Amino acid sequence: MTNTPKPETTEKLSRNVDGTLVKGSKLNPTGKGGFQERPEDRASGRWKKEDSISYNYHLFMAMEYTEFSDFKPITMAQTIAYNRIKDAKDSLNDVKEITDRTEGKAQQSIDMTTGGEPMKALVQFMDSDADDKDTTS
């Protein structure tokens, strides 16, 4: 059996000199480190619907005219949405932009005809065994 020196402890960190924890020590005796009581309630850096332009479009369109006139935008999204709604009285492009964002773009059908006649397609299947044989259907 070899005699190993007993590791010295540092008072601040409750660790041995080699970096391991001293038996029975607590790294965080109060239970509050860099986290709050409920860290999941913090929203730092998380996306918020209130910061989106389309949310503010809906918000402003639901306001009464006097409430809208008295509103002072704080964020850039509010400023953009506020100016678009305000300009929509006189601009068809602004009306289109707002309705597309709030109600979705209108469905557009694509006509797959040629001069009113249905299109015809030619499909060829190649036989992998015989490259020179073509089957047309």
Contacts in CASP RR format, 6 or more apart in sequence:
PFRMAT RR
TARGET T0000
AUTHOR 0000-0000-0000
METHOD contacts of the structure
MODEL  1
MTNTPKPETTEKLSRNVDGTLVKGSKLNPTGKGGFQERPEDRASGRWKKE
DSISYNYHLFMAMEYTEFSDFKPITMAQTIAYNRIKDAKDSLNDVKEITD
RTEGKAQQSIDMTTGGEPMKALVQFMDSDADDKDTTS
7 16 0 8 1.000
7 17 0 8 1.000
7 18 0 8 1.000
7 20 0 8 1.000
8 16 0 8 1.000
8 17 0 8 1.000
9 15 0 8 1.000
9 16 0 8 1.000
9 17 0 8 1.000
9 22 0 8 1.000
10 17 0 8 1.000
13 27 0 8 1.000
14 21 0 8 1.000
14 22 0 8 1.000
14 25 0 8 1.000
14 26 0 8 1.000
14 27 0 8 1.000
15 21 0 8 1.000
15 22 0 8 1.000
15 25 0 8 1.000
16 22 0 8 1.000
21 27 0 8 1.000
36 42 0 8 1.000
49 55 0 8 1.000
50 56 0 8 1.000
50 75 0 8 1.000
51 75 0 8 1.000
51 77 0 8 1.000
52 77 0 8 1.000
53 77 0 8 1.000
53 80 0 8 1.000
53 81 0 8 1.000
53 101 0 8 1.000
54 101 0 8 1.000
54 102 0 8 1.000
55 77 0 8 1.000
56 77 0 8 1.000
56 78 0 8 1.000
56 80 0 8 1.000
56 81 0 8 1.000
56 82 0 8 1.000
57 81 0 8 1.000
57 84 0 8 1.000
57 85 0 8 1.000
57 98 0 8 1.000
57 101 0 8 1.000
57 102 0 8 1.000
58 102 0 8 1.000
59 81 0 8 1.000
60 68 0 8 1.000
60 71 0 8 1.000
60 81 0 8 1.000
60 82 0 8 1.000
60 85 0 8 1.000
61 85 0 8 1.000
61 98 0 8 1.000
61 102 0 8 1.000
63 71 0 8 1.000
68 85 0 8 1.000
71 82 0 8 1.000
73 79 0 8 1.000
73 81 0 8 1.000
73 82 0 8 1.000
84 94 0 8 1.000
84 97 0 8 1.000
84 98 0 8 1.000
85 94 0 8 1.000
85 98 0 8 1.000
87 94 0 8 1.000
88 94 0 8 1.000
88 95 0 8 1.000
88 98 0 8 1.000
112 118 0 8 1.000
112 119 0 8 1.000
113 119 0 8 1.000
122 136 0 8 1.000
123 136 0 8 1.000
123 137 0 8 1.000
124 134 0 8 1.000
124 135 0 8 1.000
124 136 0 8 1.000
125 134 0 8 1.000
125 135 0 8 1.000
125 137 0 8 1.000
126 133 0 8 1.000
126 134 0 8 1.000
127 133 0 8 1.000
127 135 0 8 1.000
END
